[in-house]
Structure formats: C-alpha cells, structure tokens
C-alpha cells in the first residue's frame, strides 16, 4: 500500500528546503516568470507582517470618524485635522496610510475623498460596529503566545464581553453583557442573512424558529423577504422580552412568537418545520455543540429541517478567515472553534439527523450554509 502521508511529508520538506535556500531566492528573483511568482509570494509574506498595521489604519478611520468626514469630500488635510483634532501632519499620515488600502483617495492636490473600500465601510454601520468591537481582540492578542498558553477558563476581554462566556467566567453584569451582545449581533447579522436569502428558498417553510436569535435581526431579514412565514424567537428571557417587541414592530406582532429559555437546558419549542442556528454553533466547544444539535433534533418532526449558517473552516477561497481569524478569535473568547462543513455534517448525523448537506454561498467569508433534515 502506498503511504501517501509519507510522500506528502517528504514533498513538503523538500519544497520548503528549496524555498528557504538563499541561492534559490536570488535566482527566482531574476527569471521573468519565476520573478512574478516570487514577487507575489514576497508581497503575501509582507502582508502577513504588516496586517496588524493595516487593521489599525482601518480602526483609526472608524474610531476617528474619518469616513464621515470624507463623505463630505473633497476636503483638505487641514479640514480633516481640525475635525479629528489632529495636527495636519498626523492627518496627512492617516490619509496617506489609508490611500493604498483604498480607504481614502486623493482626487486632486490636497483634495481627499473616500476610496472604494472606504465607501463600503462608510455605508455600513454593522461593519463599523465590528471594527470597534475588535479592539478587544487586539488587546487579547497583544501577547499571542501567552494567550495560547493560558487556561481557557481564564477571562479575557472578549470572554467578558460575550454574554454566555462572561457568565461562565463570572465576569461583569449579566444584563449589560446581554444587551451589548444583542446589539453587536443585530449590527452584523445582515451579512449572514444576505447569504442565506441568496442560497436558500423559504417557499416551502411555514414556521421558522431561530434558536439563539438575539433581538431578531436574522428573522427580520428572512421574514421581510418571505412574508408568509410565522416566526419564532428562542433566546434568554431578558433577550426575548426585547427581541419579540422589536421583531414584531418590523414584521407584524401577529407573526412573532417569543420563546424564553436556555437552549442547553430547556426543551426547544416544537411545531416548527425549520429551525435556524445563525453564528451559534462555532461559539461552543464540541460537547455543548453536539448537545445543542441533539436537543434541536429531538424537537423536530420527521422531514423538518435545521439550517446552520456561520463562517466555517477549510472553505476554498476563505481559508484564512475560517482558521486564522476565527480560530484565534474563538480561542480568545474562551469557547468554541471553527469547524469544516464535513465536521458539522458528521455532528448533525451523530445527533440523529437523517441527512445533511452543504449549500454553496456567494460570499463564504460571511457565512457558509448547511441544511440537515430530521
């Protein structure tokens, strides 16, 4: 029998030895075709080195209000400096740093406007909320080796923020954390909802229950697009109390039923032909995630479906997002991990679902989708 693992291991070792050889690097930098490949690899390597600086430029644009200023553009560096309470040199430094990232653009001598990416960020409050939130991740990652060595039960900035992680660690005020959690989820959920709406038809669905649905941002998007749906919202009592009213105002109170409870301890409401888990599963370690899937399966009648939508690992074209970003994010949070579609499908089948399949999405960096059938 051919030992493919040994063959692959040997190939990787030989490849890495060649790439690390200074003579090869010198030679590769001078051959036309190889030079283009070498430069591409060098650019990618530098982006790994400089990525934190890029993210901090973006953060400065959001937290300093630069995007709001440039929306009124063209403006001068002096105007930017005055409105941001910076020196003109500091304002120019930020504007120039934002330019190659396409966050700002100079339309003429000292006439600054939004760049292509800047226009996207400026128009999206949800993205800006996520960027502000990431200051907690950056603080936790100040010493990444120390973070990886710590006991995951030790609190971090992120674990104190997120409601359930904060509760597990006994950190902070429960009600305050619940409110902050739901506000951030409401600001970012439309990314996932857009992917789901573009890839899944709800025409045959009559009643949809969103488990861990916060203030109902996902249900609002789906319910607006599919007005025939009856909507159920299941979450912690203090969340459902507000979420039911917010969702009812958006889509009509008669369509909305609130179900207060804990999805680990309480029975999932029955009578729904589809249940959704939106950015929930990856927040939990394997044992509680498996228990949650089993709890949902018990509530579903044969033929009913579970829709799982979240960023996943090992998605072609979105690999760094799945395991580099969310891998460390969830480690810092103290709970959960990104999983591949194959891993989630295996968990669904272990929970008793008859079948499970992946559904392609246009932007897997936002969310991938799996549908399991009871």
C-alpha positions in Angstrom: 0.0 0.0 0.0 1.3 3.5 -0.9 1.9 5.7 2.1 0.5 9.0 0.7 1.2 10.8 4.0 4.9 9.9 3.9 5.0 11.0 0.2 3.3 14.3 1.0 5.5 14.9 4.1 8.6 14.3 2.0 7.4 16.7 -0.7 6.7 19.5 1.7 10.0 19.1 3.4 11.9 19.3 0.0 9.8 22.2 -1.2 10.4 24.2 2.0 14.1 23.4 1.8 14.3 24.8 -1.7 12.3 27.9 -0.9 14.4 28.7 2.1 17.7 28.5 0.2 19.1 32.0 -0.4 20.6 30.9 -3.8 17.2 29.8 -5.0 15.6 33.1 -3.8 18.3 35.1 -5.7 17.8 33.0 -8.9 14.0 33.2 -8.7 14.0 36.9 -8.4 15.7 37.3 -11.8 13.8 34.9 -14.1 10.8 36.6 -15.8 8.0 34.1 -14.9 9.5 32.9 -11.7 10.2 36.5 -10.7 6.4 37.3 -10.9 5.6 34.3 -8.7 8.4 35.2 -6.3 7.2 38.8 -6.1 3.6 37.6 -5.4 4.9 35.4 -2.6 7.0 38.2 -1.2 4.0 40.6 -1.2 1.9 37.9 0.6 4.7 37.5 3.1 4.9 41.2 3.7 1.1 41.4 4.1 1.4 38.8 6.9 3.9 41.1 8.6 2.0 44.3 8.1 -1.5 43.1 8.5 -1.9 44.4 12.0 -0.8 47.9 10.9 -3.4 47.7 8.1 -6.2 46.8 10.6 -5.1 49.7 12.9 -5.3 52.1 10.0 -8.9 50.9 9.4 -9.6 51.2 13.1 -8.3 54.8 13.2 -10.6 55.7 10.2 -13.6 54.3 12.0 -12.9 55.4 15.6 -11.6 58.8 14.5 -14.6 59.5 12.2 -12.5 59.9 9.1 -15.1 58.1 6.9 -17.8 60.6 8.0 -15.5 63.5 7.2 -14.6 62.1 3.7 -18.2 61.6 2.8 -18.4 65.4 2.7 -15.4 65.5 0.4 -13.4 66.6 -1.3 -11.8 68.0 1.8 -8.3 69.2 2.6 -5.9 67.6 5.1 -6.3 70.8 7.2 -10.1 70.2 7.4 -9.6 66.6 8.3 -7.1 67.7 11.0 -9.4 70.2 12.5 -12.4 67.8 12.6 -10.4 64.9 14.0 -8.4 67.1 16.5 -5.1 66.1 15.0 -2.1 68.0 13.7 -2.1 68.4 9.9 0.9 66.2 9.7 -0.9 63.4 11.6 -4.0 63.8 9.4 -1.8 63.5 6.3 -0.1 60.4 7.7 -3.5 58.7 8.2 -4.9 59.8 4.8 -1.8 58.5 3.1 -1.8 55.3 5.0 -5.5 54.8 4.1 -4.9 55.5 0.4 -3.1 52.3 -0.7 -5.8 50.3 1.3 -8.4 52.1 -0.9 -10.0 53.6 2.2 -9.1 57.2 1.1 -8.4 58.7 -2.3 -6.8 61.9 -3.4 -8.9 63.4 -6.2 -6.5 66.3 -6.7 -3.8 68.1 -4.9 -4.9 68.0 -1.2 -8.5 67.1 -2.2 -9.3 63.9 -0.2 -12.4 61.7 -0.7 -13.5 58.2 0.2 -11.7 55.4 -1.6 -13.6 52.3 -3.0 -13.3 50.3 0.2 -13.8 53.4 2.3 -17.2 54.0 0.6 -18.2 50.4 1.5 -17.2 50.8 5.2 -18.8 54.3 5.5 -22.1 53.0 4.3 -22.2 50.0 6.6 -22.8 50.6 10.3 -22.7 46.9 11.0 -19.1 46.6 9.7 -18.1 49.7 11.7 -19.5 48.2 14.9 -17.5 45.0 14.3 -14.3 47.0 13.7 -14.8 48.9 17.0 -15.5 45.6 18.8 -12.2 44.1 17.5 -10.2 46.4 19.9 -10.9 43.7 22.4 -9.4 41.0 20.2 -6.4 43.2 19.5 -5.8 43.7 23.3 -6.1 39.9 23.9 -3.7 39.2 21.1 -1.0 41.7 22.4 0.9 38.6 23.5 -0.4 35.7 21.3 1.8 33.1 22.8 0.7 34.0 26.3 -2.9 33.8 25.1 -2.4 30.3 23.7 -0.7 29.1 26.9 -3.5 30.4 29.2 -6.2 28.2 30.6 -9.3 28.8 28.5 -11.3 29.3 31.7 -9.3 32.4 32.5 -11.3 35.5 31.5 -10.2 37.7 28.6 -11.5 41.0 27.2 -13.6 39.0 24.7 -14.9 36.5 27.2 -16.0 39.3 29.4 -17.9 40.9 26.6 -19.9 38.0 25.2 -22.8 37.2 27.4 -22.5 33.4 27.8 -18.7 33.4 28.0 -18.9 36.2 30.6 -21.5 34.3 32.6 -19.3 31.1 32.5 -16.4 33.1 33.9 -18.4 35.0 36.4 -17.4 38.3 34.8 -19.3 41.5 34.5 -23.0 42.3 34.8 -25.3 39.9 33.2 -27.9 42.3 31.8 -25.3 44.7 30.4 -23.5 42.0 28.6 -26.7 40.6 27.2 -27.6 44.0 25.8 -24.1 44.6 24.2 -24.1 41.1 22.7 -27.5 41.5 21.1 -26.6 45.0 19.7 -23.5 43.7 18.0 -25.3 40.6 16.6 -28.1 42.9 15.3 -25.5 45.1 13.6 -23.7 42.2 11.9 -26.4 39.6 11.2 -27.4 41.0 7.9 -24.2 39.6 6.3 -25.4 36.1 7.1 -29.0 36.8 6.2 -27.9 38.1 2.8 -26.0 34.8 2.1 -28.9 32.7 3.3 -31.5 34.6 1.3 -29.4 34.2 -1.8 -28.9 30.5 -1.4 -31.9 29.1 0.4 -35.6 29.2 -0.6 -38.1 29.5 2.2 -41.1 29.0 0.0 -42.0 25.5 1.4 -41.4 26.7 5.0 -44.4 27.7 7.1 -42.9 28.2 10.6 -39.3 29.2 11.2 -37.7 29.2 14.7 -34.4 31.0 15.2 -32.5 29.5 18.2 -30.3 32.0 20.0 -31.8 34.7 17.8 -31.0 37.7 19.9 -33.2 40.7 19.1 -34.4 39.0 15.9 -32.2 40.6 13.2 -31.9 37.4 11.2 -35.7 36.7 11.5 -36.5 40.3 10.5 -34.5 39.9 7.2 -35.9 36.5 6.4 -39.5 37.5 7.4 -39.4 40.6 5.4 -38.3 38.7 2.3 -40.8 35.9 2.9 -44.0 37.5 4.4 -45.9 34.2 4.6 -43.6 32.8 7.4 -44.6 32.5 11.0 -41.6 33.4 13.1 -40.4 32.1 16.4 -37.6 33.6 18.5 -35.9 31.4 21.2 -33.3 33.0 23.5 -32.6 34.0 27.1 -35.6 35.6 28.8 -34.2 39.1 29.0 -33.3 38.9 25.3 -36.6 37.6 24.1 -38.5 40.2 26.1 -37.0 43.0 24.0 -36.5 41.0 20.8 -40.1 40.0 20.4 -41.2 43.6 20.5 -38.5 44.8 18.1 -39.2 42.0 15.7 -43.0 42.5 16.0 -42.7 46.1 15.1 -40.7 45.2 12.0 -42.8 42.4 10.6 -46.0 42.4 12.5 -46.6 41.2 16.0 -49.1 38.6 14.9 -46.4 36.7 13.0 -44.0 36.6 16.0 -43.9 34.2 19.0 -41.2 34.6 21.7 -39.9 31.6 23.5 -37.7 32.4 26.5 -35.3 29.7 27.6 -31.8 28.3 27.6 -31.0 26.1 24.6 -28.8 23.8 26.6 -31.1 23.2 29.5 -34.7 23.7 28.1 -36.7 21.9 25.5 -36.6 23.5 22.1 -40.2 24.6 21.1 -41.9 22.1 18.8 -44.1 22.6 15.8 -41.7 24.4 13.5 -40.8 22.9 10.2 -37.4 24.8 10.1 -35.1 25.7 12.9 -32.1 28.1 12.3 -28.8 28.3 14.1 -27.1 31.5 13.0 -23.5 32.0 14.1 -24.2 29.9 17.2 -22.5 26.5 16.7 -19.0 27.8 16.3 -19.2 29.7 19.5 -19.3 26.4 21.5 -16.9 23.6 22.2 -17.6 20.1 20.8 -19.5 18.7 23.7 -22.1 21.5 24.2 -22.4 22.0 20.4 -23.2 18.3 20.0 -25.7 18.5 22.9 -27.4 21.5 21.2 -27.8 19.7 17.9 -29.3 16.7 19.7 -31.7 19.0 21.6 -32.9 20.6 18.4 -33.2 17.2 16.7 -35.5 16.0 19.5 -37.9 18.9 18.8 -38.2 18.3 15.1 -40.8 16.2 13.4 -39.6 13.8 10.6 -38.8 15.9 7.5 -38.3 19.2 9.3 -35.0 20.9 8.7 -32.2 22.6 10.6 -30.4 25.5 8.9 -26.9 26.2 10.1 -25.2 29.4 8.9 -21.8 30.7 10.1 -18.2 31.2 9.0 -16.7 27.7 8.6 -13.2 26.3 8.3 -11.5 24.9 5.3 -13.7 26.7 2.8 -11.9 27.2 -0.5 -11.0 30.8 -1.0 -11.8 31.7 2.6 -9.3 29.6 4.5 -7.6 32.4 6.4 -10.9 33.7 7.7 -12.0 30.3 9.0 -9.0 29.1 10.9 -6.6 32.1 11.2 -9.1 34.8 12.2 -12.0 32.8 13.8 -9.6 30.2 15.2 -7.8 32.8 17.4 -10.9 34.9 18.0 -12.8 31.9 19.5 -9.7 30.8 21.4 -9.5 34.3 22.9 -13.3 34.2 23.6 -12.7 31.0 25.6 -15.3 29.0 23.9 -15.9 27.3 20.5 -13.9 26.7 17.4 -14.4 27.0 13.6 -15.4 23.7 12.0 -15.4 22.5 8.5 -18.7 21.6 6.7 -17.7 17.9 6.9 -17.2 18.1 10.6 -20.6 19.8 11.1 -22.4 17.3 8.9 -20.9 14.5 10.9 -22.1 16.1 14.1 -25.6 16.5 12.7 -25.7 12.8 11.7 -24.5 11.9 15.2 -27.3 14.0 16.7 -29.8 11.8 14.7 -30.5 13.9 11.6 -31.2 11.6 8.6 -29.2 13.7 6.2 -27.2 16.9 6.0 -25.6 18.8 3.1 -23.7 21.9 2.3 -25.3 24.8 0.4 -23.0 27.0 -1.7 -22.9 30.7 -0.8 -21.6 33.6 -2.9 -19.5 35.1 0.0 -18.4 32.3 2.3 -16.2 34.8 4.1 -19.5 36.0 5.6 -21.2 32.6 6.0 -21.4 29.0 4.8 -24.7 27.1 5.0 -25.6 23.5 5.9 -29.1 22.1 5.9 -29.9 19.0 7.9 -33.1 17.0 7.6 -34.7 15.2 10.5 
